[in-house]
Each structure stands twice: as C-alpha cells, then as structure tokens.
C-alpha cells in the first residue's frame, strides 16, 4: 500500500515581506499562479479551436483584486491571471471557446499559519469554510 505524500503546510510565496521571499520562492509562486495556466491555455487553445468548442477555467483569488500587504507576489500573480483570462476571452471570442476566471475569497485551510490567521483577524479578512 502506498501513501500519498504529506500535504504541504507552508505557502509557496505568500504571507511574508517581499524582501524575505527570495528569488526561488518568487519564481515558484509566479510559475504556479501565472505561468502554468498561461502555458496550459496556449497548449489547449489550438485543439479547442479545431473542435469549435472548449472551456478554460482559471482559478484566481480575491487577492488579485484586493491586494494585501505581505501577499505582494501572490496578489500580483493573481492579478496577472485575471488580466490574462480577460485578454484570452477577447482573443478567442466567437470561436466557441469560453474563458472563465474564478476568484474565491480566503478559505480556512491547513495552509493558514498562525501568522496568517493573526493577519486575517487584524485586517478583518473573512475566511470561508472549505465545505
């Protein structure tokens, strides 16, 4: 019987001053939150165009619209994903391809460290239950 790897409990880029994130964390955050959806979309659009049908759903965050301090890289990557989704939606208009950008609010998850929870209280940020 194989076990699934343990869940990560440390956010990749968020919740620390920008100068404390380091180049590797910043690259990883942008790669995951902005570059990967862009590359995947670019790979799928030609096939969807041939079919005349398709749906691309990008999962952003409200932090892309309402940036918070100490979430600078995460907020800017999510804002970039929103802009990418809007531009791609216009680019594929009339082709049968739909592009949706979903921006959920904060969620209560194991990724929310004590520091994040204190920040949420201090800024009156509401977190939804994942259920």
N, C-alpha and C positions, 0 to 999 in steps of 0.2 A: 504494500500500500504506500503510495507516495503522498507526501504532504504538500499543500500549497505553500508558497513562500510567505513568511510573516508580512503582514501589512506594514507599509512604511508609516512611521508616526512623526516624521519630520517633513514639513513642507519643503518643496524644492527651492522656491525663491522668495516666498512671501514672508511677511512679518518680521522684518529686521531692517535697520537703516541701510540705505543703498550702499554706503561705503563698506559695510560689513558683509555684503553678499558675495563678493569675489567674482571674478570673471567666469569661472566654471559654472557657478550656480546661476548667474545671469544668462549665460548661453543655454543652459539646460532649460531654464524657465521659458525663454523665448522659443526654443526648439519645440518644446511640448505644447505651449499655448498658442503659438502663432505659425511657426514654420511648418510643423507636421500637418495641420489642417489645410494649409495652403498647397503643399506638395501633393497631398492625397486628392484634393479637389482637382488640381491640374491633371492628375493621372486619370481621374474618373470622367471628367467632362467630355473628352472625345467619344468615349463609349456611350455616354448618355445622349450626346448629340446624334450619333448614328441611330440610336433607338428612338429619338424624339421624345424621350421621357426620362425623368430622373428626379431625385430629391437629395440635396445636400443639407445636412443639419449640423451647424456649428454650435458647440456649447461654450458660451462665453460666461460672463459674470456681471452682476451689477457693478462690480468694481471697475469695469471698463467705462461705465457712465458716471459713477460717483467715486472718484479715486480717493483713497485714504492714505495718510502718511504711513510710512513703513511698509507699504504694499506697492511701492512705486513701480517696480519692474512688473509685477503681476498685473497691476492696473493698466499699465501702458500696453502690455501684450494683449490683454483682453480688449482694450480699446481698438488695437490694431485688427483683431479678429472681427470685431463689429464692422470696421471700415472695409475690410476685405470682403465680408459677406455682402455688404451693401453694393460694393463695386461689382462683385461677381454676379449678383442678382440682376443688375442692369446689363452686364455683358451678355448673359445668356437669355435675356428677355425674349420671348417669342419662340424659344427653341423647345419648349416642353419641359425644361429643367427648372425646378423650384429650388430656391436657396433660402433657408431659414436660419436665423440667428436667435438662439435661446439664451436669455441672461437671468439665471436664477439668483435669488438672494443668498445670503450666507446660510450655511447648514451646520447643524451640530454634528460633528464627526470626530473620530479619534485624531484627526489632523489638527484640531483646535487645541493647541497647547495652553497651559495656564496663562502665559503671556498674551496669547490671542484672546482668551476669554476675558482677561482684565481689560484689554483694549476694547473689546466689544461692549463691555459694561461702561467704560469711560466715555465712549463715543455714542452710546445708546443705539448700537447696531443690533438689530433683531436677527436672531438665527432661527431658522425653521428646523423642525424635526425631519429627519430623512424619510420617515414613513409617510 
